[in-house]
Amino acid sequence: MKITDITYDCVEVPYSQPFHPTWYPGKTEKGQIIFIARVHTDEGITGYSCMEAPHGILPIVCDTMEYVKLFVVGDDSCDIEKIMLKLRNVARIATRPWVIENACWDIIGKKANMPVYKILGAARDRIPVYAAWGELRSNEQRYDDAQRLVDMGFRAVKIRFSHEKMKDDIAIIETVRKAVGNKLEIMVDANQGTACERNNNSFPPIWSYNRALETAREMERLQCAWLEEPLWRYDFDGLAKLNSAVDIPIAGGEINIGIPDFKLMLEKNCFDILQPNCTMSTGISYIRKIAAIADTYGKIVNPHAYIPGMGVLQSMHLVASYTNFTWLEYPCDPPSLTPEVFQGVLKENYLVDKTDGCIPMPQGPGFGIDIDEDLVRKYSILKR
């Protein structure tokens, strides 16, 4: 199955009302941006993969796709290790080429008439997910939001911190606990991994080590599941010091790149939970290698999966194929950020089963759910 071409598109699926992201206070988003990559083969099988392309990076992502073509067109889409070496070369000077590997897995599954996770070696058939919030909303709204999640069947939620004062961040956790008690596990994302690069007029606030330490101890008191990205992603020594000082698991790594970064974090004991993203950190095959290395350290690998379109679906196939995993991210923050909008361009949505808070793995070939090209044409924002 030789690769004959790579094509791509980008859509903006409108929100029902403007969305105010915690990671960029002061900014407003009108729709969910989804980048779609297609890998075509000489047997007529097309593999799909999706990723983010927000905040003006779309031209860079498109240039990356054009650059990738120079290396992989003519290759056999089954030759994952060979292709990954070429994508690593592309990543030296371009950005996020890993969607191409992911799309190749979709091709392999379709050719074999099997789900990708079965080809990789299934460890589970149902994926426990947590609702990932992402919007700036009042505590009064969060009280109702938490109850809504329980009604939707969720068993866990991830809150994103963004306040200048710690007490205002902690108040969100206390609000959720007041609303639903222990019906929801609570994770927290401090979004500090890239905060210093994103800082604009003092937003978001940059955490000190002491702020991270004090927050972690408050979260221990409130029996939270983990604290994510409490410090800059390359402050390996600070992260290791924090992880040794507290009992609550420290998580991170969504934008760290490649196996060497994660190997170093394991050696330094920076995290209890590693969170590589299969479109930003590396591709599916290398994250499985990271998971294998992490397992020898007794560490969990719960990938960051705030990836629109079929991005969470790709991550589901990934985590279904290894054992040291507990929860997968599932963006859901109504009324704006709904699964239907976030998944946006799929022929069908993958939703939480209320009976156990899990998503059953699709059993169709490849990733199991394809892109609806009519929706891509409807919402496309890519000027050709």
BELVEN-V956145 format. One record per helix or strand. SS is the DSSP state (helix for helix, strand for strand). FROM is the first residue (numbers start at 1). TO is the last residue. If there is no record, write none. Layout:
<<SS/FROM/TO> <SS/FROM/TO>>
//
This chain:
<<strand/2/19> <strand/21/21> <helix/22/24> <strand/29/41> <strand/46/51> <helix/58/72> <strand/76/76> <helix/80/91> <helix/99/112> <strand/115/115> <helix/116/120> <strand/126/132> <strand/135/135> <helix/139/152> <strand/156/160> <helix/166/180> <strand/185/189> <helix/195/198> <strand/200/200> <strand/203/203> <helix/209/221> <strand/226/228> <helix/236/245> <strand/249/252> <helix/258/268> <strand/273/274> <helix/284/296> <strand/300/301> <helix/311/319> <strand/328/331> <strand/333/333> <strand/337/337> <helix/339/343> <strand/346/346> <strand/353/353> <strand/358/360> <strand/366/366> <strand/371/371> <helix/373/379> <strand/380/380>>
//
